[in-house]
Amino acid sequence: MSTTGGLWDSVKKAAFVIGSGILFLAAFGNSLTWHLQRFWGASGDFWQKLWTQVYLLFEGHDAALFFVGTMLAPTSVFWMLNGLLLLVDTSGKPSFITRYRIQEGRNDPVDPAKLRQAVRTVLFNQVLVSGPMVVLVYLLASRTGRPCGPELPTFHRGLMELALFSMLEEILFYYSHRLFHHPSLYKHFHKQHHEWTAPIGVVSIYAHPLEHVVQPPFFLRLLLVDSLRMFPSFSPVSKQTNSNTKHLFMLLSPEFNQSPFLFNQCFGVFGVLDRLHGTDSRFRQTKQYERHTLLTSLTPLTHSIPENHKKGQ
């Protein structure tokens, strides 16, 4: 089969899987969320009262509330998480954390000069690139209604929009990421991000400004998914765990993003489109793929699944 034919076949498979998911959610949404809605109904008053207090605090200042929710909160979470991670990455201590390192001997400890350069780039992207974009999104969102309303969305709507965002995240990130690996774009824009072959949390947004604007679906999400306009506060948790050098207990697996084949494989977020397009074929032949799971014990996966471990042993 030709490359074009194989690509078209993968696109059709992706459309079928995503379309089936949408139909499934639409058809069985009420039954799937019944138990969760019971929980939401019991606790909804608490969350609504909490949101009302925040909303009244900013009453008449929608722009300030929007800025806090989409810029200040996620940035604060980003640096709080990375402050803790950087203590380990720069000092190599405590040892009970460093034992969970995926690529042993890499960035252990981190080069201070290289780290300073990364931090400067990240701050530039957050302040001078994301800042103006948040203002633009606020102006666009204001034209369609109030960017931040006084009522929280229903749990059902929030769950549906979370599913929508997850699909947007996978589709937009995969194809934009793969596009940036085209030779004509890679050397000018994306190569900077791959200077870190053993990424740490802070370099999740260490990238050329153009890539920082184009690749993540952050701003499109703010415009299209009403219920998730405050979701960026939680998004940094996912970004940091995915770029973390350590596979920690009960956190998302970062094995996919620590793959040695990142230059021509593993383009997506959840791995769905990588599987459909076959761009995880080499990754699936490694021990890292066997370790690409939720760690539910205190034993590092590099110990329970060592390099000489045979599947089924």
Summary of the structure (lengths in Angstrom):
residues: 313
radius of gyration: 20.9
end to end distance: 36.8
largest distance: 63.3
contacts: 877
relative contact order: 0.12
helix: 67%
strand: 1%
